[in-house]
Amino acid sequence: MQSVWDNRFLGDSGNKALVTLDGTDMPVEMKFAKEFMSHKFMGNGLKYEVGVCIATGHIVWVHGPS
C-alpha cells in the first residue's frame, strides 16, 4: 500500500483540520529485543502511526517499521 500525503487535500472545503493521526501497537513473537519493547504488551511489539484524511478516509501517512 502506498500512502500519498497530497491526498489530504481531496474533498477539502477549507477546513483547517485535514488529517487525523493515530498510533497502534502490534505484538510480535521474537527473541526479546530492547528496541522493540512495548510497555503495552510488556514484551516485543511494533508501533505504527497512521494518518487518515478526514474528508475522504484515504490513508495519507504511515510511519513505522517496514
N, C-alpha and C positions, 0 to 999 in steps of 0.2 A: 504494500500500500504506500502510495506517495502522498504526502500532505503538501498542500500548496498555500503558503502564507497569504498570497494575494487574494485567495478566495474569501477572505474575511470581509471583503467589500461587496460580495454578491448580495443583492437584496437590501443593501444599505439604504435607509431612509433618513440619514442624517443623525442617527443616534451616536452618542459618544462611546457607548459600550458596544463593541462588535464581537468580542470573543469571551468565552468563559473558560477558565483553566481549572483542571482538577488533577489530582495525583492518585495513583493506585499502586499498591504493593502486590507482588505475586510471589508466593512461596516457591522455593526451588529445593530439590533434594540433591545435595552435593556435599563434598567434604567441607567442613567449616572453613570459611574464608572471611577475615575481618572486614574486608572492603564490601562484602555483601551482607553484613549483619543488619537484620531488620529487628528493631525493638518491638515492632508489632507482632512478629511471629516468634521472637526470642530464638532466632536462627537465621539461616540464609534466606534472602529474598531479593527480588529485583524491583526497583522503583521506576515508574514511568509517569511522565507528565503529559497530559493530553489537552489540546486546545480545540474548542468546537465553536464554529461561527453560530452566533445566537439566531440569526435570521434564517439560515439555510440548514443547519445541522451538519455541515461539512466539517470533517476533521481537517484543521489547518495547521496543527502543530503537534509533533510528537517528540518527546525528549526522553531518552533512556538507553539502556544497553541494546545493541542490535544483535 
